[in-house]
Amino acid sequence: MPLPLAVVTGASRGIGRAIALRLCSQYEIVAVARSDDELESLAQDIENLGGACRPRTVDITDPEAVRAALGDIEAKVLVNNAGVGVIKPLMEMSRDEWRRMVDVNVNALFDVTRTVLPGMLRLGPGGHVVVIGSIAGRSAFVGGTCYTGTKAAVQSFTECLMLELREHGIKVSVVNPGGVASDFGSGGFGDQSLKLKPEDVADAVAKVIDTPPDVLIHRVEVRTLTVPKKN
């Protein structure tokens, strides 16, 4: 019997890659990212684990490309993981940087979800939409005017979507990590040794998905327990 499908965006590296590898024993992975080489590497790793992967090279900020790549998918799980962050004061930020964050973190969230949901609804109850948010969605910091705004939007989006889809038996969850040691969080985002690993977030996603049919874990916050050493 074929495995159900799980779509994972931003799957080529970091949290997305870890999620794809974590779920591949239970789902056939539809891995979405912009990098052909990194997607092929992920597909090989999944095959080495005995799983199956369908790489889809897509710029998720292009609605037509999203529909062409994912419009035929009937997925049991959708993990909206793709995201970008430019952390700098507003007066140093360009409009292109602002628009890029909104396009990836908010607009593409709509396009991917709106494209995948019809197929999930056709499968009937039991589907699950998971969005990777951030504790930044409720935590202000210098340089976060746009990034925190997009992650605050994620919280409202997922809660409203949960209310819309629960009558169809489809779950909607948001997983909000603290700092994660990955490519996304490198270059001035603090001590990487004091952050979560991508695999920690992937484990949280797997636990949220693996719940009884009548149980929904809608919102999870994941932090590291690592304490900085005192001098």
N, C-alpha and C positions, 0 to 999 in steps of 0.2 A: 504494500500500500504506500503510495507516494506521501512524502512529508508535506504538511501545509507550508505555505509561503510566508516569509517574513521580509518585508522591505526595510532596509536600513539606509538612511541618507548619511552623507559624510563618512562613508564606510571605509575609506582607504587608509585612514590613520587614526591614532589617538583613541578617543572614547568609542567612536563608531566602529573602528576595526575590532576593538575588544568586545563590543556588543555582538558583532557578526560572528566572531569566533565562539563566544559564550553560547549563542543560540543555535549554532549549526548542528548540534546533535538532535535537536527537536524540530527544526524547521529547515527547509531549503531557503537559502539566503538570496534575496535580490539586492545586490550591493550597488549603491548609487554613489558616484563621486565624479570628479572631473578628470582624474588621472588614470589613463589606461594602464600604465605600468604598475602602479600601486594596486589597482583593482585586480590585475592579473596575478600579482603576488599574493593578495588576499585569497583569491579563488584557489590558488595552488595550496595554500596553507589549509583551507577548509577541506579540500579534497584529500589532503594528507591525513586529516582527522576522520576521514570516512564520510564527510558531508558533501553537499552539493551547493554550488553557487552560480548565480546568473549575474555577471558583471554588467552594469548599465552605465556607460560614460555619459553623464548629463551635467549641464550647467543648470542647476535648479532655479536660477533667476530668470530663465527663459521659459515662459509658460508653455509655448508650443513644443519645445523639446521635452518638457516634463510629460505632456500629454502623449507624445509619440513614444516615449520610453516606458511609461507606466500605465497608460490607458487600458491595456489589455490584461492587467494583473488582477487576480483574485486572491488577495492576501488575507491571511488570518491575523497577522500582526504588522503594524506600521510603526517604526521607530524613527521619529523626526529628530535626528541628532545634529545635522549640519548647522554650523553657526560660525560667525566671525566676530572678532572684537578688536577695535582700535581704541586703545585707552590713552586719551590725552585731553587736556583742557579744551573746552568748547572753542576758545579763541584761537587755538592752534589747529583745530580740525577743519579739513576741507569739506566742501559739500559732497564731493565724490566719496569720501570716507564715510560720511554720515549716510549717504544714500546706499552704499554697499551693505552696511550693517542692517538697515531697514529692509533692503531687498532680500538678503539671505535669511535673516532671523525672523522676519515677520511675513513679508509678501510670499516668499517661497514656501513658508509653512502653510499658507492658504492653498497655494497651487498644488503642492504635493498631496496634501490631505484631501483636497477637493477632487483630485484625480483618482486617488486610490480608494476612497470611500465607496463609490458605487459597486465595485467588485466585492468589497468586504460585506456590504449590505446584501448582495446577491447570495452570499454564502450562508446568511442567516445569523442567528445569535452565536456569540462566542468570540467575536473579533475583539481586537485590542489596539488602541492607538496610544502610543507612549511618546511624550515630548521631553527632550532633555532641556530643562530650564537652567536656572542658576540661583544661588542665594543672593546674587547681585540684583535679582528682581525686586528685592525688598531692602537692599542695603546700599545706602548712598556712599560714594567715595569720590575723591577728586579724580577727574578724568573719565568718569563713567556716565556723563550726561546722555549719550546715545545708547551705549551698551546696556546700561541698567534699564533704560526706557524700553528697549526691545524685550528684555527678559521679564519686565513687569507685564508687558503685553501678552507674553506667553502664558502667564498665570491666568489672566482673564480669558484668553482664548480657550485654554484647556477646560476651565471650569464651565464655561458656557457650552462647549462642545459636549462635555460629559452629560449635561442636562438634556441636550438635544438627542443624544444617541442611546441613552439608557433604556428607553422604551423599546429599542430594537435589540437589546441584549448585547450591545457593544460597549466595552469599557474604554474609558479615557483616563490616562494618568500622566502626571508630570513628575519627573525626577530632578530634584534641584541639588546639584553637587556644590560643595565649596571649591576651593582651589584644587586643580588637578594637574599633576606633573605630565604635561604633554606638549606637543608643538604649539598648541593654542596658547598655553600659559607660559611660554618661554620668553626670554628677553625683557627682563625688568618687572616680572610679576612675583618677585619674592623667591625665597629659598625653596627649590623644587623638592628637597628631601622632606619638607614638612607638609607635603600635599598628598591628596589621594592619588592612587594609581588608576589609570583607565579601567583596569580590571575590577576595581572596587565599585565603580559606577555600573559596569556591565553586570556584576553580581546583583546589584540593587534592581536593575531593570529586569533581570531574569526572575527575581523573587516577586516583583510586582505583577509580572505576567502569570506566574505559576500560582494562582490563587483559585479557590473553588469558584464554580460558575456564578454563585450568588454573592460573592464577596468582591468588593472593589477597593483597592488601595489607590486613592485618587492623587494624593500628594505626598511625596517623600523628600526629606532633606537629608543629605549624606555629607558628613564631615569626617575629617581625619581626627584620630585621638592622639596623634603625635604631638608631644609637648616640646617646645624649643628647650635646648639645654641651657642651664644657667651658667654664666661665667664664674 
